Amino acid sequence: SISEEEISFLILSGKYIAIALVDHNKLSHAWQDFHVPGVLSSNSDYTGHYVLICGFDAGADMFEIRDPASSRETNI
């Protein structure tokens, strides 16, 4: 397991992208709001889904992701 801070540090280094297992229920909600705190955390209604983390906007404190199940891109 790795923290959101550690992921953002690695992404900002410019040397890494990440594949992350996220809660699909929260990700579905993120498509509407574009920012969901704790999307990388788990809860009792957890449904796993993999996404590619391509970037991090430190000013907005948001990850840029690509969802292989969608043609859209979003920030979470």
N, C-alpha and C positions, 0 to 999 in steps of 0.2 A: 504494500500500500504506500502511496506517495501523496503528500499534501498538495493543495492547490498552489501554495506559495512555491514549492519545489518545482512543480510543473511550469509555472510562469517563469521562474528563473531559467530553466532549461530552454524554454521556447524563446525567451528574450536573448539568449546567447547567440541565436541565429544558426546553431548547429543541429538542432533537434526539432522534430515534430513528434507528436505522441498519439497513440491510439488509446482511447479511454473507454472504459465500461461505465456508462452513466445510467441513471434511472430514466427509462423511456417516458414514463408518465410526466416527469418534470420537464424533459426535453420537449415533449409535445406542447406543454404549456409555454415553454420558452419561445416557440415559433410565434406565439401571439404577443408576448411581452418583451422579447429580446433580452431580458435579463432576469435570471432566477437565482437568487443566492442559494448556495448549498446544493447545486445541481449534481455535484460529484459525491454527495453523501447518500447514505441509504436510509430507508424507512421500512415499515411493515408492508407497504403496498409496492415494493420494489419490483420493477420489470427491467431486466438488463438489456442494454443496447449499446453497440460500439459506435464511436464517432472518431474522426480524425481531428486533432487539435493542431491547427496550422499557425496560429499567431496569438499574441496577447497584447491588448491595449491597456497599458499601465494607467493612463489617465482616466479611462472609464472603468478600470478594474474588470475587464471582460475578456474571455477567450473567444477567438475566431475559430469556428468549427466547420467541418464538412461532414454531413451525414450521408453515408452511402445509400441510404434508403430514400434520399430526396435530392432533387436537382438544386435546391436552395442552399444558401449559406446563411449562417447566423452568428451572433455573438451571444455568449452566455457568461 
